[in-house]
Amino acid sequence: MDNWTDLVKARMRELKLTQEKLAERIGVTQGAVGHWLRGGREPKLRVLNQILVEVGFPPLQMVYPHQLRENSGAYEAIGFPTAVTGADGQRHELYFRYPILDWDCLDEAQVPETCERQSSDYAAQGRGFWLRVEGEAMTAPVGLSVPQGMLILVDTEVAAEPGKLLIARSADSTATVFRQLIEEGGQRYLKPLNPTYPKALFTEQTEVLGVVVQALVKF
């Protein structure tokens, strides 16, 4: 929707809706609205959808991998369930859907059209995808535990910091693992939550494929 600004400005004129009033409704400054409508800046998807809904248009939604496509007159989403009230007085749900990938397909650039997708209330900073936990390495007897079969949502742009749960690959191995990044004595390690599994050294050569931001049990 490259010409969204022209459509929005035309609809604002029809509704006699000023930039100031629009800014007030979506919770931003009038200056920000002006920049967006002049094309000087691009609003985030959530803000753009709020603008569209306020002037009576349906919301846009993103499609993995970050490309829009038409689907029966609408746009399919990778989504975010945030309700906004539009100019029509109705509540509109915005949501993101991410593909559920196989562990051996993480390096593939394209996702098959037939790939199953799962909704989330998380808006990924980068590429987002679900994985299904395999094995018992992250099943803990007490405390934080992510057992086999649970779906985990991965964001490729979240920083890998101690305490985070990572999807990573060691330089000397082709195996991709799900572990917690910890720091002990000035050195970082990839630690399983299951104490019967060994931890591995985290080095500059360790490839981080993403950070786990959400977990879901799907029955």
C-alpha positions as CSV (number, residue, x, y, z in Angstrom):
1,M,0.0,0.0,0.0
2,D,2.6,2.6,-1.2
3,N,0.0,5.3,-1.6
4,W,-1.5,5.0,1.9
5,T,-0.7,8.6,2.7
6,D,-2.8,9.9,-0.2
7,L,-5.7,7.6,0.7
8,V,-5.5,8.7,4.4
9,K,-5.3,12.4,3.6
10,A,-8.2,12.1,1.2
11,R,-10.3,10.3,3.8
12,M,-9.3,12.9,6.5
13,R,-10.6,15.7,4.3
14,E,-13.9,13.8,3.8
15,L,-14.2,13.3,7.6
16,K,-13.0,16.8,8.3
17,L,-10.4,15.2,10.6
18,T,-7.4,17.4,11.4
19,Q,-3.9,16.1,12.0
20,E,-4.2,17.4,15.6
21,K,-7.3,15.4,16.2
22,L,-5.9,12.2,14.6
23,A,-2.8,12.5,16.7
24,E,-4.9,12.8,19.9
25,R,-6.9,9.7,19.0
26,I,-3.8,7.5,18.4
27,G,-1.7,8.9,21.2
28,V,1.1,10.6,19.3
29,T,2.2,14.2,18.6
30,Q,0.8,16.2,15.7
31,G,4.3,16.6,14.4
32,A,4.7,12.8,14.1
33,V,1.5,12.6,12.1
34,G,2.7,15.4,9.9
35,H,6.0,13.6,9.2
36,W,4.2,10.4,8.3
37,L,1.6,12.0,6.0
38,R,4.4,13.9,4.2
39,G,6.3,10.7,3.7
40,G,9.3,11.9,5.7
41,R,9.1,9.0,8.0
42,E,7.4,5.5,8.1
43,P,5.3,4.7,11.1
44,K,5.5,1.2,12.7
45,L,2.8,-1.3,11.5
46,R,0.8,-0.9,14.7
47,V,0.7,2.9,14.4
48,L,-0.1,2.7,10.7
49,N,-3.0,0.3,11.4
50,Q,-4.3,2.7,14.1
51,I,-4.3,5.5,11.5
52,L,-6.0,3.4,8.9
53,V,-8.7,2.2,11.3
54,E,-9.3,5.7,12.6
55,V,-10.2,6.9,9.1
56,G,-12.3,3.9,8.3
57,F,-9.9,1.6,6.4
58,P,-9.2,-2.0,7.3
59,P,-5.9,-2.6,9.0
60,L,-2.9,-3.9,7.1
61,Q,-0.9,-6.9,8.3
62,M,2.5,-8.3,7.5
63,V,3.3,-11.6,5.8
64,Y,6.4,-13.6,6.5
65,P,9.1,-12.9,5.3
66,H,8.3,-9.2,5.5
67,Q,6.3,-9.0,2.3
68,L,2.7,-8.0,1.8
69,R,0.4,-10.1,-0.4
70,E,-3.3,-9.9,-1.1
71,N,-5.5,-12.7,0.2
72,S,-9.2,-12.4,-0.7
73,G,-9.1,-8.7,-0.6
74,A,-7.3,-8.5,2.8
75,Y,-3.8,-8.9,4.0
76,E,-2.6,-11.9,5.9
77,A,-0.7,-11.2,9.1
78,I,2.2,-12.3,11.2
79,G,0.5,-10.6,13.9
80,F,-0.3,-8.7,17.1
81,P,-3.6,-8.9,19.0
82,T,-4.0,-5.3,20.1
83,A,-7.5,-3.9,20.0
84,V,-8.1,-0.4,18.7
85,T,-11.3,1.4,18.3
86,G,-11.9,2.8,14.8
87,A,-13.9,5.7,13.5
88,D,-16.7,3.2,12.9
89,G,-16.9,2.6,16.6
90,Q,-15.9,-1.0,16.2
91,R,-13.0,-2.8,18.0
92,H,-10.4,-4.2,15.5
93,E,-8.1,-6.9,16.5
94,L,-4.5,-6.7,15.1
95,Y,-2.4,-9.9,15.4
96,F,0.8,-11.5,14.1
97,R,1.2,-15.1,12.8
98,Y,4.6,-16.7,12.6
99,P,5.5,-19.9,10.8
100,I,6.3,-23.1,12.7
101,L,9.6,-24.2,11.3
102,D,11.5,-27.5,11.4
103,W,14.9,-27.4,13.1
104,D,16.6,-28.5,9.9
105,C,15.0,-25.6,7.9
106,L,16.3,-22.6,9.8
107,D,18.8,-21.7,7.2
108,E,16.3,-21.6,4.3
109,A,15.4,-18.1,3.1
110,Q,11.9,-18.9,2.0
111,V,9.1,-20.5,4.0
112,P,6.7,-22.9,2.1
113,E,3.2,-21.7,1.6
114,T,1.9,-24.8,3.2
115,C,3.9,-24.1,6.4
116,E,1.7,-24.1,9.6
117,R,1.5,-20.8,11.4
118,Q,0.7,-19.9,15.0
119,S,-0.6,-16.5,16.3
120,S,1.1,-14.5,19.0
121,D,0.8,-11.3,20.9
122,Y,4.4,-10.5,20.3
123,A,5.6,-8.2,17.5
124,A,9.0,-9.4,16.4
125,Q,11.9,-6.9,15.9
126,G,13.3,-9.1,13.1
127,R,12.4,-12.4,11.6
128,G,10.1,-14.3,13.8
129,F,9.3,-18.0,13.8
130,W,8.2,-20.8,16.1
131,L,10.1,-24.0,16.9
132,R,8.8,-27.1,18.6
133,V,11.1,-28.1,21.5
134,E,12.8,-31.5,20.9
135,G,14.5,-33.6,23.6
136,E,14.7,-33.1,27.4
137,A,17.7,-30.7,27.7
138,M,15.5,-27.8,28.7
139,T,13.2,-29.7,31.0
140,A,14.1,-28.7,34.6
141,P,13.0,-30.5,37.8
142,V,12.3,-27.1,39.4
143,G,12.0,-23.5,38.3
144,L,12.0,-22.4,34.6
145,S,11.3,-25.4,32.4
146,V,10.6,-25.7,28.7
147,P,9.7,-29.3,28.0
148,Q,9.6,-31.3,24.8
149,G,6.7,-30.5,22.5
150,M,6.3,-26.9,23.7
151,L,6.3,-24.2,21.0
152,I,8.9,-21.4,21.4
153,L,8.8,-18.1,19.5
154,V,12.2,-16.9,18.2
155,D,13.1,-13.3,17.3
156,T,16.3,-13.0,15.3
157,E,16.9,-9.3,16.3
158,V,16.8,-9.5,20.1
159,A,20.2,-9.1,21.7
160,A,21.8,-12.3,23.2
161,E,22.4,-11.4,26.8
162,P,23.0,-13.5,29.9
163,G,19.8,-15.0,31.1
164,K,18.2,-15.2,27.7
165,L,17.2,-18.4,26.1
166,L,18.9,-18.8,22.7
167,I,18.8,-20.9,19.6
168,A,22.5,-21.3,18.8
169,R,25.0,-23.3,16.8
170,S,28.6,-23.9,17.9
171,A,31.4,-23.2,15.4
172,D,32.6,-26.9,15.5
173,S,29.1,-28.4,15.1
174,T,26.3,-28.4,12.7
175,A,23.7,-29.1,15.4
176,T,21.4,-26.3,16.4
177,V,20.6,-26.2,20.1
178,F,18.1,-24.5,22.5
179,R,20.0,-23.3,25.6
180,Q,20.2,-20.5,28.2
181,L,23.0,-18.1,28.0
182,I,24.8,-17.7,31.3
183,E,27.9,-16.0,32.6
184,E,30.2,-17.5,35.2
185,G,33.7,-16.2,36.2
186,G,33.8,-13.8,33.3
187,Q,33.0,-16.6,30.7
188,R,29.8,-17.3,28.9
189,Y,28.2,-20.7,28.5
190,L,25.2,-22.3,26.8
191,K,23.5,-24.0,29.7
192,P,20.7,-26.6,29.5
193,L,17.9,-26.2,32.1
194,N,18.2,-30.0,32.7
195,P,21.1,-30.4,35.1
196,T,21.9,-33.9,33.7
197,Y,23.0,-32.3,30.4
198,P,26.5,-30.6,30.1
199,K,26.9,-26.9,29.4
200,A,29.0,-25.7,26.4
201,L,31.3,-22.8,26.0
202,F,29.9,-19.7,24.3
203,T,32.5,-18.0,22.2
204,E,32.7,-15.3,19.5
205,Q,32.4,-18.1,16.9
206,T,29.1,-19.3,18.3
207,E,26.3,-18.5,15.9
208,V,23.2,-17.1,17.5
209,L,20.2,-17.8,15.3
210,G,17.7,-16.0,17.6
211,V,16.4,-15.4,21.1
212,V,13.4,-17.1,22.5
213,V,10.8,-14.5,23.5
214,Q,7.7,-16.6,24.2
215,A,6.6,-20.2,24.9
216,L,3.3,-21.9,24.2
217,V,1.9,-25.3,25.0
218,K,-0.3,-26.4,22.1
219,F,-2.7,-29.3,22.6
